[in-house]
Amino acid sequence: MNPPATLAELVTIKVTLDEGVISMKKKQTTRPTAVTPREFVITSPLIIDQLTTQLAILPIENVELVGGDTAQENQTAVITAEVTPSHPEDLFRWYLDDRALALQPQNKLHLMDVPLSLDGMTIKCMVMRPGEQGTLKITAETTLQIAPQLPNIVASQPLHQVAAGSTLRLSVVGKTAQDVGYQWLFEDEPIQGAVGETLLVRGCDAQHDGTYTVQVNRGFRRVATSVDVRVV
C-alpha cells in the first residue's frame, strides 16, 4: 500500500487571488506510485502575497474590459483588456460566453461585422502572467451591448409631404442580410397586409396624416424606425 502524499510531495498548488488563480508546479520528490496530485485553494491575503513573491510574479491589481458597450451592428467591435499594472509577457485568452475565441499577446479583441444576435452575450478575458515558477491568472468579463443598424424610410415625395388625393410611397433602405420580414404601422397600429419593403397608400386624405413605422424582423430581434407624413 502506498503511503499518503505529504505537502512536500505535491505536484500542483493552486492559489486563488480574488477572481484569479496562481498555479505553482513543483518537481515530484517521490516515486509516481506514491504521489497523489492535489490542489489547495488559499484565500489568505498574507499567504497569497508571500506566494506571489516566491513565484517572482508582478501582481495584477485590476483587469477591466472596455468597449463592449459601444459596439455597432455590422461594424467592428474592439474590446480592450486594461491591466493594472501591465506586463510585456502577459497573454490574453478570450471567450464568448464559454466558447474560446483566441489566445494572443495583444490586449485587444477585434470582432468583425458584429451581428445583432450577440447583444447581451458575455465576453470574458483571462489574463495570464508567467513567472519563474508559475503563472498568475485573472479573469474579467463584460456584457456586449450592440446598437442596431436602423433601417431608413425613403418617401417618393419630398419632405415626406404628399398631396391630397395622390399616392404615398414609402420604402425601406439600409437593410441587412439578417432581415427576414417587415410590418408597417400607422400611429402604432399595424396596417393589414403591409408586410413588404414598400408601403403604398392610395388616395391620401387628412386621415392619412401622421406617423408611419416599419418594424424589421432581424434574426430573433425586431428593430423599428418611423417617419412623419403630412397630407397637404
Summary of the structure (lengths in Angstrom):
residues: 232
radius of gyration: 29.4
end to end distance: 98.3
largest distance: 99.3
contacts: 645
relative contact order: 0.14
helix: 11%
strand: 47%
